[in-house]
Amino acid sequence: MKKIIIIGGGLAGLSAGVYAQKYGFSSTIYEQHTIVGGQCTGWNRQGFHIDNCIDWLTGTKEGTLMNQLWRDLGALGDDIELVHLKTHTVMEFDDQKVCFYNDIDKLKEELLTIGPDDKELIEELIQDIQMAAVMDAPADKPIDMYTLPEIIKMGMKMKGIGTLQKKYSGISCEEYAAKFKTPILQKAFACIMPKFYSAYSMVFTFATVTSGNGDIPVDGSLAMSERIRKTYESLGGKVITGEKVEEILVENDHAYGIRLQNGTRVDADYIIAACDVKYTFNTLLQNKYHDKKLDSLFSDYRKNPVPTSTHVSFGVDMDLKDYPTSFLFETEKFKVAESEMTLMGIRNYAYEPSFAPNGKTVINIHISQWDQDYLWWEKLYEDKEAYNDYKEKMAQEVQKRIEIKFPEWTGKLHVIDIYTPMTYKRYCNTYHGSWMSFSMTPGSKQLMHNGKIKGLSNCLLAGMWIMPPGGTPAAVVTGKYAVQRICKLEKIKI
């Protein structure tokens, strides 16, 4: 039985592990943290649970290839309850609200009611969202392993997607928003995604959540990761946590094992690096191997920005079930790292009662940050006292603005955690503290990587960086793909 070592116990590594066992390999996952899940995780603070990952999960719609993958992993199943939220987000500008409903008919009605002068553009958008909703990502196996009949079948299923790409990928959300005549819709569509993102990403986000393919598993991110771990271990896989891999051992361009931080050497027939690709090339492979396409994307963060974030989490001594789940509103300008903020976004977890004591709620303020912010935080982090002082002052500024907007919450908000891009870097080794891959911007190059490392046999990549736009679907799909490529080398039928 051939042995596979998997570096990283995030979703990509867990997925690779499950499929390694299913296809008859012996596998072990090495994870530097004490728990699995990577960024699909959560933690407890002062009696509350902070969820780090799932705002919606692509693949909750039965009958899709992505849904079948989640079921294979044990992440979803007939016994796993899903939460279907009424709204994707609610925005307020100048005391006027826009509700982006997760029901396509309600969304259309809301937009037409607010912007009757934009009827033609709104109807066109709704039609395009419905067209995009039929897309079913190839989560069964890599496209290059499809037979000709399978390619034809997939092409028929994806009919129209090329038209949408051509229509929306070349303009930013800000440019698309400018097409609206109604001022509040201009504002809303300019910030439904980061304004410099391609409008294509906005259309497909709406397509996902309005088609029932973006619900939320009950109990959140950490619980889902733990379900996948149980599936893996039930198949005979082994997870070793608290063990950092320092090097992939290579001889004559052949990876034969790993060296752990404690000096232990472990041999294997195949290695899957399911961790950050920069860490893989720079540290694990000691800069001996390179990928020109990936290097070109990482070479200029201004052309290829990656998202990271700063968060302030509050416990609220109220049940906020009557407030929107996701709420965005204008606020007095304030600065976090290098970014000036004029909008405040609140994630309200009242829909998940297990996250807070009875009668209370946990909320999370997500502050979008980018590469330049990460570099600012990285420098500040050198002085831990200054780093902690800044976090506390930032949290006070955030709380002040929340209480101005919601005076009824005054005296009922308690900071339970503050975390920054350095938190993501520390726990997950992620490049610039990122939680998604390169941003989809107009004209940006989106790299669909095959996971192979040029010049190095029997070592493959998995994870968000090699399949745009990253996130949980890319992680689990690429983990599966890596094992299937090994199957091809071993002449194992999949």
GILIN-V815395 format. One record per residue. N is the residue number from 0. SS is DSSP state (2 for helix, 1 for strand, 0 for the rest). PHI is phi as a letter, one per 20 degrees, with the letter a starting at -180 (* if undefined). D_FIRST is the distance of its C-alpha to the first C-alpha in Angstrom with 2 decimals. Layout:
BEGIN
N;SS;PHI;D_FIRST
N;SS;PHI;D_FIRST
END
This chain:
BEGIN
0;0;*;0.00
1;0;f;3.81
2;1;d;6.49
3;1;d;9.77
4;1;d;13.06
5;1;d;15.85
6;1;e;19.37
7;0;o;21.87
8;0;d;22.03
9;1;f;24.57
10;2;f;24.28
11;2;f;22.33
12;2;f;19.68
13;2;f;19.63
14;2;f;19.40
15;2;g;16.48
16;2;f;14.73
17;2;g;15.68
18;2;f;14.55
19;2;f;11.15
20;2;f;10.67
21;2;f;12.63
22;0;e;10.65
23;0;n;7.35
24;0;e;5.94
25;1;d;6.43
26;1;c;9.90
27;1;c;13.13
28;1;d;16.58
29;1;d;19.29
30;1;c;22.79
31;0;f;26.01
32;0;e;28.12
33;0;e;28.28
34;0;c;27.44
35;0;e;25.25
36;1;o;26.81
37;0;l;28.13
38;0;e;31.44
39;0;e;30.86
40;0;b;32.33
41;1;a;35.54
42;1;b;37.34
43;1;d;40.29
44;1;b;43.69
45;0;l;46.85
46;0;n;45.85
47;1;d;44.70
48;1;d;41.29
49;1;d;40.85
50;1;e;38.47
51;0;e;37.23
52;0;c;35.62
53;0;e;36.19
54;0;e;39.67
55;0;b;38.32
56;0;d;34.84
57;0;f;34.31
58;0;o;32.58
59;0;e;34.38
60;0;e;35.91
61;0;f;34.37
62;0;n;33.47
63;0;e;32.38
64;2;f;28.96
65;2;f;28.95
66;2;f;29.79
67;2;f;26.89
68;2;f;24.51
69;2;g;26.19
70;2;f;25.88
71;2;g;22.14
72;2;f;21.92
73;0;n;24.38
74;0;f;26.98
75;0;c;29.37
76;0;a;30.00
77;0;f;32.93
78;0;e;33.41
79;0;d;33.54
80;0;f;37.17
81;1;d;38.10
82;1;e;41.22
83;0;d;43.17
84;0;e;45.71
85;0;f;49.09
86;1;c;49.34
87;1;f;47.08
88;1;a;49.70
89;1;c;53.44
90;1;d;55.50
91;1;c;59.04
92;1;c;61.45
93;0;l;65.16
94;0;m;64.95
95;1;d;63.54
96;1;d;60.10
97;1;c;57.51
98;1;d;54.93
99;1;e;51.82
100;1;f;50.91
101;0;e;47.48
102;0;d;49.37
103;2;f;50.19
104;2;f;53.60
105;2;f;54.62
106;2;f;53.50
107;2;f;55.66
108;2;f;58.59
109;2;f;58.36
110;2;f;58.33
111;2;f;61.18
112;2;f;63.24
113;2;f;62.95
114;0;c;63.30
115;2;g;65.30
116;2;f;66.29
117;2;d;62.63
118;2;g;62.22
119;2;f;61.14
120;2;f;58.49
121;2;f;57.16
122;2;f;56.90
123;2;f;55.13
124;2;f;52.60
125;2;f;51.97
126;2;f;51.45
127;2;f;48.95
128;2;f;47.04
129;2;f;46.80
130;2;f;45.62
131;2;f;42.87
132;0;f;41.74
133;0;e;40.32
134;0;f;37.70
135;0;c;34.13
136;0;g;31.67
137;0;f;28.71
138;0;e;26.14
139;0;e;23.99
140;0;a;22.62
141;0;f;24.04
142;2;g;27.33
143;2;f;26.30
144;2;d;23.70
145;0;f;26.51
146;0;e;28.04
147;2;g;31.80
148;2;f;32.76
149;2;f;30.64
150;2;f;32.40
151;2;f;35.75
152;2;f;35.08
153;2;f;34.08
154;2;f;37.15
155;2;f;39.40
156;2;f;38.05
157;0;e;38.61
158;0;g;42.04
159;0;o;44.50
160;2;f;42.11
161;2;f;43.14
162;2;f;46.73
163;2;f;46.09
164;2;g;44.30
165;2;f;47.28
166;2;f;49.69
167;2;d;48.31
168;0;f;45.94
169;0;e;48.87
170;0;c;50.88
171;1;e;50.39
172;2;f;50.84
173;2;f;54.10
174;2;f;55.33
175;2;f;54.40
176;2;f;56.21
177;0;f;59.33
178;0;f;59.67
179;0;f;60.75
180;0;e;64.46
181;0;e;64.12
182;2;g;63.90
183;2;f;61.68
184;2;f;59.15
185;2;g;59.23
186;2;f;58.36
187;2;f;55.70
188;2;f;53.77
189;2;f;54.00
190;2;c;52.00
191;0;f;49.75
192;0;c;47.19
193;0;g;47.82
194;0;f;50.79
195;0;e;49.28
196;1;f;46.18
197;1;f;46.14
198;2;f;47.78
199;2;g;44.81
200;2;f;42.73
201;2;f;45.59
202;2;f;45.69
203;2;f;41.99
204;2;f;42.17
205;2;f;45.02
206;2;f;43.21
207;2;f;40.25
208;2;f;42.32
209;2;e;45.00
210;0;e;42.66
211;0;m;41.05
212;0;d;37.83
213;0;b;38.35
214;0;e;38.81
215;1;c;37.64
216;1;f;35.32
217;0;g;37.30
218;0;n;36.69
219;2;n;35.71
220;2;f;33.06
221;2;f;31.63
222;2;f;31.31
223;2;f;29.38
224;2;f;26.91
225;2;f;26.49
226;2;f;25.85
227;2;f;22.93
228;2;g;21.59
229;2;f;21.96
230;2;f;20.10
231;2;g;17.13
232;2;f;17.23
233;2;f;17.82
234;0;e;14.47
235;0;o;12.80
236;0;f;13.08
237;1;c;14.95
238;1;d;18.15
239;1;d;19.92
240;1;e;23.50
241;0;m;26.29
242;0;c;24.19
243;0;e;25.28
244;1;e;23.22
245;1;d;25.72
246;1;b;23.99
247;1;e;21.10
248;1;e;20.72
249;1;c;21.29
250;1;b;22.07
251;0;l;23.42
252;0;l;22.65
253;1;c;18.93
254;1;f;17.61
255;1;d;15.49
256;1;r;15.94
257;1;c;18.71
258;1;d;21.76
259;1;e;23.08
260;0;f;26.82
261;0;e;26.98
262;0;n;25.74
263;0;f;22.29
264;1;d;19.65
265;1;c;16.02
266;1;e;13.57
267;0;b;10.83
268;0;e;9.67
269;1;b;11.76
270;1;c;14.74
271;1;d;16.63
272;1;e;20.19
273;0;d;21.44
274;0;c;24.65
275;0;g;28.03
276;2;f;27.92
277;2;f;30.89
278;2;f;29.23
279;2;f;26.09
280;2;f;28.20
281;2;f;30.95
282;2;d;29.25
283;2;f;25.48
284;0;d;25.92
285;0;l;29.38
286;0;m;31.19
287;0;e;29.65
288;0;c;28.48
289;0;b;30.59
290;0;c;30.79
291;2;g;34.34
292;2;f;34.37
293;2;f;33.16
294;2;g;35.44
295;2;f;38.36
296;2;f;37.92
297;2;f;37.69
298;0;f;40.60
299;0;b;43.39
300;0;f;43.08
301;0;f;46.50
302;0;e;45.29
303;0;c;41.88
304;0;f;42.45
305;1;c;39.79
306;0;e;40.74
307;1;c;40.67
308;1;a;42.95
309;1;d;45.02
310;1;c;45.41
311;1;c;47.94
312;1;d;47.06
313;1;c;49.89
314;1;e;50.29
315;1;d;53.22
316;0;e;55.48
317;0;b;55.83
318;0;e;54.01
319;0;e;53.65
320;0;f;52.64
321;0;e;55.72
322;0;d;54.78
323;0;g;52.50
324;0;f;48.77
325;1;c;48.88
326;1;c;52.27
327;1;c;53.49
328;1;b;57.04
329;1;f;59.24
330;1;b;60.10
331;1;g;62.07
332;1;g;60.38
333;1;b;58.29
334;1;d;55.95
335;1;c;52.40
336;0;l;51.20
337;0;e;52.27
338;1;d;52.49
339;1;e;55.63
340;1;d;55.13
341;1;c;57.65
342;1;c;55.45
343;1;c;53.83
344;1;d;50.84
345;1;d;50.16
346;1;d;47.10
347;1;d;48.26
348;0;e;45.65
349;0;f;48.10
350;0;f;45.96
351;0;d;43.38
352;2;f;45.36
353;2;f;42.48
354;2;e;42.85
355;0;b;46.31
356;0;f;48.62
357;0;g;50.87
358;0;n;53.56
359;0;c;51.93
360;1;b;49.75
361;1;d;47.49
362;1;c;48.16
363;1;c;46.52
364;1;d;48.33
365;1;e;46.11
366;1;d;47.75
367;1;f;46.30
368;1;c;45.72
369;0;c;44.67
370;2;g;43.72
371;2;f;47.20
372;2;f;47.15
373;2;g;43.86
374;2;f;45.41
375;2;f;48.45
376;2;f;46.43
377;2;f;44.41
378;2;f;47.69
379;2;f;49.19
380;0;f;46.14
381;0;f;47.12
382;0;d;49.96
383;2;f;48.44
384;2;f;51.90
385;2;f;52.98
386;2;f;49.72
387;2;f;50.22
388;2;f;53.92
389;2;f;53.29
390;2;g;50.82
391;2;f;53.41
392;2;f;56.21
393;2;f;54.10
394;2;f;53.32
395;2;f;57.06
396;2;f;57.83
397;2;f;55.30
398;2;f;56.70
399;2;g;60.24
400;2;f;59.52
401;2;f;57.79
402;2;f;60.80
403;2;f;63.20
404;2;f;61.40
405;0;c;60.92
406;2;g;63.82
407;2;f;63.03
408;2;e;59.85
409;0;g;61.92
410;0;n;61.40
411;0;d;58.33
412;1;d;55.74
413;1;c;53.75
414;1;f;51.33
415;1;d;48.05
416;1;a;45.92
417;1;c;46.21
418;1;c;43.23
419;0;c;43.14
420;2;g;40.97
421;2;f;40.41
422;2;f;38.72
423;2;f;36.09
424;2;f;35.76
425;2;f;35.49
426;2;e;32.81
427;2;c;30.75
428;0;l;31.55
429;0;f;32.72
430;2;g;34.91
431;2;l;38.53
432;2;m;37.46
433;0;f;36.57
434;0;c;35.13
435;0;c;35.07
436;0;e;34.53
437;1;g;37.44
438;0;f;40.42
439;0;e;41.31
440;1;d;44.79
441;0;g;47.03
442;0;n;46.03
443;0;f;42.91
444;0;e;39.87
445;0;d;36.92
446;0;e;33.70
447;0;e;30.86
448;0;e;28.11
449;0;e;24.96
450;0;n;22.97
451;1;e;22.43
452;0;d;23.87
453;0;f;26.03
454;0;n;25.37
455;0;c;22.07
456;1;e;18.79
457;0;l;15.50
458;1;c;17.48
459;1;c;18.85
460;1;d;21.62
461;0;b;22.08
462;0;p;25.19
463;2;f;28.83
464;2;f;29.99
465;2;d;28.30
466;0;b;29.66
467;0;f;33.35
468;0;e;34.94
469;0;n;32.12
470;2;n;32.12
471;2;f;29.83
472;2;f;29.14
473;2;f;28.15
474;2;f;25.83
475;2;f;23.75
476;2;f;23.94
477;2;f;22.75
478;2;f;19.80
479;2;f;18.76
480;2;g;19.69
481;2;g;17.55
482;2;f;14.31
483;2;f;15.87
484;2;f;16.64
485;2;f;13.08
486;2;g;12.46
487;2;f;15.45
488;2;f;14.26
489;0;e;11.09
490;0;l;13.58
491;0;e;12.27
492;0;f;15.50
493;0;d;16.68
END
